[in-house]
Amino acid sequence: MESQVSRYRRAQGSTFFFTAVLADRSSTLLVDHVDRLRRIYRTIQQRRPFETVAICILPDHLHAIWSLPDHDVDFSSRWNLIKSGFSRGLEAGPPSISKLKKREKGIWQRRYWEHAIRDDADLERHVDYIHFNPVKHGLVSRVRDWSLSSFHRYVDQGVLPADWGGDMRDVAGHFGE
């Protein structure tokens, strides 16, 4: 039987998993302004190349796996450019004194989560986590129903079947007696 791990081709260079979160966790800013986010993301990707191995944009946060060019681990400047580019021109709530001192608008949480991908099994776990995240958050009952995800690219490339992740409507209410 073929190993599940072989589904994903690990890119060259350093590979990292990220979670970037809005300051207001009840916000839907990322999906409301997804075209702006895509435009800024593409611009930064062209200026400072990296491969997006997987991505999912949710209302208040996003997950991504990037593979950086060999000998390049400067993901922080890329994230700073994406976050500031997205925020520029958007209205934010009243900033704190701390945010004013740092010239921050307060749209994003200051930090983001990063994790260096260790091996192919780790990559597979994180790609699966990213693709299943809209179901986990109750936004859809099937992975394929969330359009703001690289899942559809994986299906188009034959890496994953369209019904990957199942349908949560089939399991809801069928636990216990």
Residue frames as a rotation matrix with the C-alpha (Angstrom) as fourth column:
MET 1
0.580 0.814 0.000 0.00
0.814 -0.580 0.000 0.00
0.000 0.000 -1.000 0.00
GLU 2
-0.134 -0.625 0.769 1.35
0.566 -0.685 -0.458 3.43
0.813 0.374 0.445 -0.97
SER 3
-0.488 -0.134 -0.863 2.15
0.847 -0.311 -0.431 5.71
-0.211 -0.941 0.265 1.93
GLN 4
0.660 0.751 -0.001 -0.08
0.746 -0.656 -0.113 8.73
-0.086 0.074 -0.994 2.42
VAL 5
0.298 -0.613 -0.732 3.08
0.247 -0.691 0.679 10.79
-0.922 -0.383 -0.055 2.95
SER 6
-0.614 -0.633 0.471 4.05
0.584 0.036 0.811 10.51
-0.530 0.773 0.348 -0.72
ARG 7
0.384 0.844 0.376 1.00
0.905 -0.263 -0.334 12.59
-0.183 0.468 -0.864 -1.75
TYR 8
0.967 0.037 -0.251 2.84
0.044 -0.999 0.024 15.86
-0.249 -0.034 -0.968 -1.20
ARG 9
0.379 -0.872 0.310 5.98
0.760 0.102 -0.642 16.99
0.528 0.479 0.701 -2.94
ARG 10
0.551 -0.263 -0.792 8.21
0.590 -0.549 0.592 18.90
-0.591 -0.793 -0.148 -0.60
ALA 11
0.943 -0.169 0.285 9.58
0.105 -0.664 -0.740 22.04
0.314 0.728 -0.609 -2.21
GLN 12
0.018 -0.998 -0.063 13.23
0.757 0.055 -0.650 23.11
0.653 -0.036 0.757 -2.19
GLY 13
-0.450 -0.288 0.845 14.50
-0.207 -0.887 -0.412 25.49
0.869 -0.361 0.339 0.47
SER 14
-0.993 0.101 -0.060 13.10
0.074 0.133 -0.988 26.03
-0.092 -0.986 -0.140 3.94
THR 15
-0.381 0.925 -0.009 9.41
0.179 0.083 0.980 25.26
0.907 0.372 -0.197 4.43
PHE 16
-0.999 0.037 -0.029 7.28
0.015 -0.321 -0.947 26.88
-0.044 -0.946 0.320 7.13
PHE 17
-0.147 0.987 -0.068 3.68
0.847 0.161 0.507 26.73
0.511 0.017 -0.859 8.39
PHE 18
-0.978 -0.145 0.149 2.13
0.068 -0.899 -0.433 30.06
0.197 -0.413 0.889 9.43
THR 19
0.071 0.988 -0.140 -1.01
0.978 -0.041 0.205 31.33
0.196 -0.151 -0.969 11.10
ALA 20
-0.950 -0.241 0.199 -1.69
0.214 -0.965 -0.149 35.08
0.228 -0.099 0.969 10.89
VAL 21
-0.204 0.893 -0.400 -4.66
0.976 0.217 -0.015 36.39
0.074 -0.393 -0.916 12.88
LEU 22
-0.065 0.300 0.952 -6.67
0.197 -0.931 0.307 39.61
0.978 0.208 0.002 12.93
ALA 23
-0.926 -0.265 0.270 -6.74
-0.164 -0.363 -0.917 41.57
0.341 -0.893 0.293 16.17
ASP 24
-0.278 0.916 0.290 -10.54
-0.901 -0.144 -0.410 41.36
-0.334 -0.376 0.865 16.23
ARG 25
-0.941 -0.161 0.297 -11.35
-0.103 0.974 0.201 37.63
-0.321 0.159 -0.933 16.21
SER 26
-0.075 0.975 0.208 -15.02
0.412 0.221 -0.884 38.40
-0.908 0.019 -0.418 15.40
SER 27
-0.066 -0.033 -0.997 -14.03
-0.643 -0.763 0.067 40.24
-0.763 0.645 0.029 12.22
THR 28
0.527 0.212 0.823 -14.67
0.478 0.727 -0.493 38.98
-0.703 0.653 0.282 8.69
LEU 29
0.482 -0.355 -0.801 -12.20
-0.491 -0.867 0.088 41.42
-0.726 0.350 -0.592 7.16
LEU 30
-0.560 -0.816 0.142 -10.09
-0.338 0.381 0.860 38.81
-0.756 0.434 -0.489 5.35
VAL 31
-0.486 0.448 0.751 -12.99
0.766 0.632 0.119 37.33
-0.421 0.633 -0.650 3.39
ASP 32
0.593 0.718 -0.364 -14.70
0.477 -0.677 -0.560 40.73
-0.648 0.159 -0.745 2.98
HIS 33
0.658 -0.464 -0.594 -11.51
-0.648 -0.750 -0.131 42.09
-0.385 0.471 -0.794 1.38
VAL 34
0.474 -0.472 0.743 -10.10
0.275 0.881 0.384 38.90
-0.836 0.022 0.548 -0.09
ASP 35
0.782 -0.200 0.591 -9.32
0.585 -0.094 -0.806 40.54
0.217 0.975 0.043 -3.44
ARG 36
0.734 -0.540 0.412 -7.19
-0.576 -0.816 -0.044 43.15
0.360 -0.206 -0.910 -1.66
LEU 37
0.484 -0.546 0.684 -5.42
-0.496 0.472 0.729 40.40
-0.721 -0.692 -0.042 0.30
ARG 38
0.627 -0.213 0.749 -4.78
0.583 0.767 -0.270 38.39
-0.516 0.606 0.605 -2.88
ARG 39
0.852 -0.281 0.442 -3.42
0.201 -0.604 -0.771 41.43
0.484 0.746 -0.458 -4.71
ILE 40
0.586 -0.650 0.483 -1.02
-0.807 -0.517 0.285 42.36
0.064 -0.557 -0.828 -1.89
TYR 41
0.518 -0.351 0.780 0.02
-0.182 0.845 0.502 38.73
-0.836 -0.402 0.374 -1.39
ARG 42
0.750 -0.190 0.633 0.81
0.644 0.428 -0.634 38.32
-0.151 0.884 0.443 -5.12
THR 43
0.816 -0.442 0.374 2.76
-0.215 -0.831 -0.513 41.59
0.537 0.338 -0.773 -5.20
ILE 44
0.438 -0.665 0.605 4.95
-0.840 -0.064 0.538 40.58
-0.319 -0.744 -0.587 -2.26
GLN 45
0.560 -0.194 0.806 5.38
0.164 0.979 0.123 37.08
-0.813 0.063 0.579 -3.69
GLN 46
0.840 -0.259 0.477 6.67
0.481 -0.052 -0.875 38.62
0.252 0.964 0.081 -6.95
ARG 47
0.652 -0.592 0.473 9.02
-0.549 -0.799 -0.245 41.02
0.523 -0.100 -0.846 -5.14
ARG 48
-0.302 -0.676 0.672 10.31
-0.947 0.293 -0.131 38.51
-0.109 -0.676 -0.729 -2.60
PRO 49
-0.040 0.406 -0.913 9.72
-0.675 0.663 0.324 35.07
0.737 0.629 0.248 -4.17
PHE 50
-0.729 -0.064 0.682 8.35
-0.533 0.677 -0.507 32.13
-0.429 -0.733 -0.528 -2.21
GLU 51
-0.689 0.532 -0.493 6.17
-0.126 0.582 0.803 29.17
0.714 0.615 -0.334 -3.10
THR 52
-0.236 0.708 0.666 2.78
-0.963 -0.077 -0.258 28.84
-0.131 -0.702 0.700 -1.46
VAL 53
-0.966 -0.156 -0.207 2.56
-0.177 0.981 0.085 25.11
0.190 0.119 -0.975 -0.79
ALA 54
-0.279 0.926 -0.254 -0.90
0.846 0.361 0.391 25.42
0.454 -0.106 -0.885 0.84
ILE 55
-0.987 0.035 0.156 -3.15
-0.097 -0.908 -0.407 28.24
0.128 -0.417 0.900 2.03
CYS 56
-0.172 0.979 -0.107 -6.59
0.876 0.202 0.437 28.82
0.450 -0.018 -0.893 3.49
ILE 57
-0.899 -0.017 0.438 -8.12
-0.101 -0.965 -0.243 32.22
0.426 -0.263 0.866 4.14
LEU 58
-0.253 0.812 -0.525 -10.79
0.935 0.345 0.083 32.34
0.248 -0.470 -0.847 6.83
PRO 59
0.637 0.617 0.462 -12.78
0.532 -0.786 0.316 35.35
0.558 0.045 -0.829 8.07
ASP 60
0.952 -0.184 0.246 -10.41
-0.302 -0.705 0.641 36.30
0.056 -0.685 -0.727 10.89
HIS 61
0.191 -0.942 0.275 -7.19
-0.503 0.146 0.852 34.39
-0.843 -0.301 -0.446 10.19
LEU 62
0.742 -0.020 -0.670 -5.25
-0.614 0.383 -0.690 32.56
0.271 0.923 0.272 7.55
HIS 63
0.460 -0.635 0.621 -2.98
-0.083 0.665 0.742 29.56
-0.884 -0.393 0.253 7.43
ALA 64
0.819 -0.254 -0.514 -0.22
-0.543 -0.060 -0.837 29.10
0.182 0.965 -0.187 4.88
ILE 65
0.516 -0.781 0.352 2.75
0.397 0.582 0.709 26.91
-0.759 -0.226 0.611 4.15
TRP 66
0.846 -0.339 -0.412 5.57
-0.530 -0.624 -0.574 28.64
-0.063 0.704 -0.707 2.34
SER 67
0.540 -0.802 0.255 8.70
0.763 0.595 0.255 27.23
-0.356 0.057 0.933 0.81
LEU 68
0.762 -0.344 -0.548 11.41
-0.328 -0.935 0.131 29.86
-0.558 0.081 -0.826 0.62
PRO 69
0.749 -0.560 -0.355 14.30
-0.314 0.172 -0.934 29.85
0.584 0.811 -0.047 -1.85
ASP 70
0.489 -0.667 -0.562 17.48
0.761 0.641 -0.098 28.08
0.426 -0.380 0.821 -0.79
HIS 71
-0.499 -0.802 -0.328 19.45
0.842 -0.359 -0.403 30.00
0.205 -0.477 0.854 1.85
ASP 72
-0.664 0.386 0.640 16.55
-0.288 -0.922 0.258 32.41
0.690 -0.013 0.724 2.47
VAL 73
-0.459 0.530 -0.713 14.66
0.828 0.546 -0.128 32.23
0.321 -0.649 -0.689 5.76
ASP 74
-0.979 0.044 -0.200 13.43
0.035 -0.926 -0.376 35.85
-0.202 -0.375 0.905 5.85
PHE 75
-0.393 0.912 0.115 9.72
0.788 0.269 0.555 35.19
0.475 0.309 -0.824 6.14
SER 76
-0.122 0.388 -0.913 9.22
0.839 -0.451 -0.304 37.97
-0.530 -0.803 -0.271 8.68
SER 77
-0.736 -0.134 -0.663 9.79
-0.129 -0.934 0.332 40.82
-0.664 0.330 0.671 6.23
ARG 78
-0.879 0.477 -0.013 7.42
0.115 0.238 0.964 39.14
0.463 0.846 -0.264 3.77
TRP 79
-0.169 0.850 -0.498 4.70
0.956 0.264 0.127 38.90
0.239 -0.455 -0.858 6.44
ASN 80
-0.353 -0.006 -0.936 5.31
0.503 -0.844 -0.184 42.50
-0.789 -0.536 0.301 7.51
LEU 81
-0.940 -0.036 -0.339 4.85
-0.251 -0.598 0.761 43.66
-0.230 0.801 0.553 3.92
ILE 82
-0.643 0.756 -0.118 1.70
0.416 0.475 0.776 41.57
0.642 0.450 -0.620 3.42
LYS 83
-0.096 0.634 -0.768 0.12
0.992 0.001 -0.123 42.66
-0.077 -0.773 -0.629 6.69
SER 84
-0.438 -0.097 -0.894 0.97
0.266 -0.964 -0.026 46.35
-0.859 -0.250 0.447 6.27
GLY 85
-0.989 0.070 -0.130 -0.04
-0.144 -0.281 0.949 46.35
0.030 0.957 0.288 2.59
PHE 86
-0.438 0.880 -0.184 -3.39
0.698 0.462 0.547 44.79
0.566 0.111 -0.817 3.42
SER 87
-0.061 0.406 -0.912 -3.99
0.934 -0.299 -0.196 47.20
-0.352 -0.863 -0.361 6.32
ARG 88
-0.863 -0.354 -0.360 -3.10
0.232 -0.911 0.340 50.37
-0.449 0.210 0.869 4.40
GLY 89
-0.824 0.566 -0.034 -6.31
-0.390 -0.523 0.758 52.23
0.411 0.638 0.651 3.60
LEU 90
-0.142 0.791 -0.595 -8.56
0.468 0.584 0.663 50.07
0.872 -0.184 -0.453 5.78
GLU 91
0.093 0.274 0.957 -10.35
-0.690 -0.675 0.261 51.52
0.718 -0.685 0.127 8.78
ALA 92
-0.462 -0.246 -0.852 -9.44
0.429 0.778 -0.458 49.97
0.776 -0.577 -0.254 12.09
GLY 93
0.646 0.658 -0.386 -10.92
0.625 -0.166 0.763 50.38
0.438 -0.734 -0.519 15.52
PRO 94
0.813 -0.356 0.460 -9.42
-0.482 -0.855 0.190 52.87
0.326 -0.376 -0.867 17.97
PRO 95
0.237 -0.808 -0.540 -5.76
0.178 0.582 -0.793 51.93
0.955 0.092 0.282 18.50
SER 96
0.796 -0.090 -0.599 -4.20
0.605 0.085 0.791 51.42
-0.020 -0.992 0.123 21.89
ILE 97
0.798 -0.578 -0.173 -1.39
-0.499 -0.793 0.348 53.67
-0.338 -0.191 -0.921 23.12
SER 98
0.029 -0.799 0.600 1.02
-0.041 0.599 0.800 50.80
-0.999 -0.048 -0.016 22.49
LYS 99
0.239 0.130 0.962 -0.15
0.880 0.390 -0.271 50.50
-0.410 0.912 -0.022 18.87
LEU 100
0.990 0.123 0.066 0.12
0.139 -0.918 -0.371 54.26
0.015 0.376 -0.926 18.35
LYS 101
0.482 -0.876 -0.037 3.73
-0.514 -0.316 0.798 54.23
-0.710 -0.365 -0.602 19.58
LYS 102
-0.345 -0.623 0.702 4.57
0.173 0.693 0.700 51.46
-0.923 0.363 -0.132 17.12
ARG 103
-0.498 0.246 -0.832 2.57
-0.767 -0.573 0.290 53.12
-0.405 0.782 0.474 14.28
GLU 104
-0.962 0.248 0.112 0.27
0.271 0.914 0.301 50.09
-0.028 0.320 -0.947 14.03
LYS 105
-0.570 0.817 0.087 -3.34
-0.574 -0.471 0.669 50.27
0.588 0.332 0.738 12.90
GLY 106
-0.590 0.316 0.743 -4.48
-0.641 0.375 -0.669 47.39
-0.491 -0.871 -0.019 15.03
ILE 107
0.304 0.707 -0.639 -5.96
-0.938 0.339 -0.071 45.27
0.167 0.621 0.766 12.23
TRP 108
0.335 -0.291 -0.896 -3.62
-0.088 0.937 -0.337 42.30
0.938 0.192 0.288 12.76
GLN 109
0.961 -0.263 -0.089 -2.34
0.151 0.228 0.962 40.69
-0.232 -0.938 0.259 15.91
ARG 110
0.527 -0.815 -0.243 1.29
-0.782 -0.576 0.237 41.75
-0.333 0.065 -0.941 16.24
ARG 111
-0.517 -0.784 0.343 2.73
-0.626 0.620 0.474 38.31
-0.584 0.030 -0.811 16.01
TYR 112
0.448 0.572 -0.687 1.98
-0.839 0.534 -0.102 35.25
0.308 0.622 0.720 13.95
TRP 113
0.527 -0.236 0.817 2.56
-0.346 0.818 0.459 31.57
-0.777 -0.524 0.349 14.56
GLU 114
0.358 -0.449 -0.819 5.34
-0.869 0.161 -0.468 29.93
0.342 0.879 -0.332 12.62
HIS 115
0.546 -0.197 0.814 6.55
-0.310 0.855 0.415 26.36
-0.778 -0.479 0.406 12.56
ALA 116
-0.288 -0.707 -0.646 9.46
-0.940 0.080 0.332 24.95
-0.183 0.703 -0.688 10.56
ILE 117
0.807 0.553 -0.208 8.29
-0.589 0.777 -0.220 21.88
0.040 0.300 0.953 8.64
ARG 118
0.155 -0.788 0.596 10.55
-0.703 0.336 0.627 19.02
-0.695 -0.515 -0.502 9.72
ASP 119
-0.851 -0.393 0.347 9.84
-0.097 0.769 0.632 16.28
-0.515 0.504 -0.693 7.21
ASP 120
-0.827 0.528 -0.192 7.29
-0.196 0.048 0.979 14.95
0.526 0.848 0.064 4.70
ALA 121
-0.345 0.724 -0.598 4.98
0.830 0.532 0.164 13.58
0.437 -0.439 -0.785 7.41
ASP 122
-0.443 0.115 -0.889 4.96
0.590 -0.709 -0.386 16.97
-0.675 -0.695 0.246 9.15
LEU 123
-0.930 0.096 -0.355 4.21
-0.321 -0.682 0.657 18.65
-0.179 0.725 0.665 5.82
GLU 124
-0.650 0.721 -0.240 1.29
0.253 0.503 0.827 16.31
0.717 0.477 -0.509 5.18
ARG 125
-0.285 0.540 -0.792 -0.19
0.957 0.109 -0.270 16.93
-0.060 -0.835 -0.548 8.64
HIS 126
-0.546 0.013 -0.838 -0.03
0.239 -0.956 -0.171 20.70
-0.803 -0.294 0.518 8.18
VAL 127
-0.933 0.280 -0.225 -1.43
-0.303 -0.277 0.912 20.68
0.193 0.919 0.343 4.63
ASP 128
-0.455 0.798 -0.396 -4.34
0.605 0.603 0.520 18.54
0.654 -0.003 -0.757 5.87
TYR 129
-0.346 0.277 -0.896 -4.86
0.825 -0.365 -0.431 20.87
-0.447 -0.889 -0.102 8.84
ILE 130
-0.840 -0.016 -0.542 -5.00
-0.168 -0.943 0.288 23.88
-0.516 0.333 0.789 6.53
HIS 131
-0.827 0.510 -0.236 -7.47
-0.212 0.107 0.972 22.29
0.521 0.853 0.019 4.14
PHE 132
-0.311 0.741 -0.595 -9.77
0.747 0.578 0.329 20.97
0.588 -0.342 -0.733 6.89
ASN 133
-0.899 -0.195 -0.392 -9.77
0.425 -0.606 -0.673 24.24
-0.106 -0.771 0.628 8.86
PRO 134
-0.713 0.692 0.108 -13.00
-0.599 -0.682 0.420 25.73
0.365 0.235 0.901 7.38
VAL 135
0.088 0.712 -0.696 -14.85
0.029 0.697 0.717 22.56
0.996 -0.083 0.040 8.42
LYS 136
-0.447 -0.364 -0.817 -13.24
0.790 0.267 -0.552 22.65
0.419 -0.892 0.168 11.87
HIS 137
-0.977 0.031 -0.209 -14.52
0.073 -0.880 -0.469 26.22
-0.199 -0.474 0.858 12.35
GLY 138
-0.293 0.948 0.122 -18.03
0.600 0.282 -0.748 25.29
-0.744 -0.146 -0.652 11.17
LEU 139
-0.432 0.082 -0.898 -17.90
-0.496 -0.854 0.160 27.48
-0.754 0.514 0.409 8.07
VAL 140
-0.023 0.398 -0.917 -18.74
-0.928 0.333 0.168 24.58
0.372 0.855 0.362 5.74
SER 141
0.593 0.257 0.763 -19.56
-0.588 0.786 0.193 20.91
-0.550 -0.563 0.617 6.14
ARG 142
0.761 -0.403 0.508 -17.28
0.597 0.741 -0.306 19.76
-0.253 0.536 0.805 3.29
VAL 143
-0.109 -0.913 -0.393 -13.73
0.439 -0.399 0.805 20.90
-0.892 -0.085 0.444 2.55
ARG 144
-0.610 -0.178 0.772 -14.56
0.790 -0.056 0.611 21.39
-0.066 0.982 0.175 -1.13
ASP 145
0.407 0.877 0.255 -17.24
0.873 -0.455 0.172 23.97
0.267 0.153 -0.951 -0.26
TRP 146
0.587 -0.292 -0.755 -14.72
0.270 -0.809 0.522 26.54
-0.763 -0.510 -0.396 0.99
SER 147
0.894 -0.135 0.428 -13.43
0.416 -0.105 -0.903 28.43
0.167 0.985 -0.037 -2.05
LEU 148
0.716 -0.620 0.321 -10.60
-0.591 -0.783 -0.193 30.34
0.371 -0.052 -0.927 -0.34
SER 149
0.497 -0.495 0.713 -8.26
-0.395 0.603 0.694 27.37
-0.773 -0.626 0.104 -0.07
SER 150
-0.321 -0.705 -0.633 -5.50
-0.936 0.135 0.325 25.68
-0.144 0.697 -0.703 -2.02
PHE 151
-0.258 0.301 0.918 -7.50
-0.165 0.923 -0.348 22.46
-0.952 -0.241 -0.188 -1.61
HIS 152
0.753 0.655 -0.067 -8.98
-0.143 0.064 -0.988 23.03
-0.642 0.753 0.141 -5.08
ARG 153
0.302 -0.754 -0.583 -5.49
-0.946 -0.165 -0.277 23.19
0.113 0.635 -0.764 -6.62
TYR 154
-0.607 -0.522 0.599 -4.66
-0.643 0.766 0.016 19.86
-0.467 -0.376 -0.800 -4.95
VAL 155
0.195 0.758 0.622 -7.83
0.038 0.628 -0.777 18.34
-0.980 0.175 0.093 -6.44
ASP 156
0.832 0.130 -0.539 -7.07
-0.481 -0.313 -0.819 19.77
-0.276 0.941 -0.198 -9.90
GLN 157
-0.044 -0.952 -0.303 -3.56
-0.985 0.093 -0.148 18.29
0.169 0.291 -0.942 -9.73
GLY 158
0.439 0.320 -0.840 -4.94
-0.314 0.930 0.189 14.87
0.842 0.181 0.509 -8.72
VAL 159
-0.672 -0.734 0.099 -3.21
-0.303 0.151 -0.941 14.96
0.676 -0.662 -0.324 -5.33
LEU 160
-0.852 0.477 0.215 -6.47
-0.127 0.211 -0.969 14.80
-0.508 -0.853 -0.119 -3.35
PRO 161
-0.609 0.729 0.311 -9.93
0.741 0.385 0.550 13.54
0.281 0.566 -0.775 -4.29
ALA 162
-0.519 0.473 0.712 -12.77
-0.148 -0.870 0.470 16.11
0.842 0.139 0.521 -4.40
ASP 163
0.582 0.812 -0.054 -14.52
-0.125 0.155 0.980 14.34
0.804 -0.563 0.192 -1.52
TRP 164
-0.371 -0.806 -0.462 -11.44
0.474 0.263 -0.840 14.42
0.798 -0.531 0.284 0.73
GLY 165
-0.947 -0.046 0.318 -12.38
-0.240 -0.555 -0.797 15.15
0.213 -0.831 0.514 4.34
GLY 166
-0.660 0.735 -0.158 -15.89
0.750 0.657 -0.077 13.72
0.047 -0.169 -0.984 3.96
ASP 167
-0.322 0.692 0.646 -19.14
-0.045 -0.693 0.719 15.48
0.946 0.203 0.254 4.75
MET 168
-0.987 -0.133 0.094 -19.81
-0.088 -0.049 -0.995 16.49
0.137 -0.990 0.037 8.33
ARG 169
-0.211 0.974 0.080 -23.56
-0.972 -0.217 0.088 16.42
0.104 -0.059 0.993 7.65
ASP 170
0.191 0.239 -0.952 -23.22
-0.354 0.922 0.160 12.63
0.916 0.306 0.260 7.41
VAL 171
-0.452 -0.466 -0.761 -21.78
0.497 0.577 -0.649 12.34
0.741 -0.671 -0.029 10.92
ALA 172
-0.765 0.177 0.619 -23.66
-0.498 -0.773 -0.394 15.04
0.409 -0.610 0.679 12.82
GLY 173
0.000 0.845 0.535 -25.96
-1.000 -0.007 0.011 13.60
0.013 -0.535 0.845 15.45
HIS 174
0.633 0.233 -0.738 -24.88
-0.383 0.923 -0.038 10.00
0.672 0.307 0.674 14.97
PHE 175
-0.526 -0.850 -0.032 -22.77
-0.335 0.242 -0.911 9.63
0.782 -0.468 -0.412 18.10
GLY 176
-0.826 0.147 0.545 -23.71
-0.519 0.182 -0.835 7.61
-0.222 -0.972 -0.074 21.15
GLU 177
-0.746 0.586 0.317 -27.10
0.521 0.809 -0.271 6.00
-0.415 -0.037 -0.909 21.58
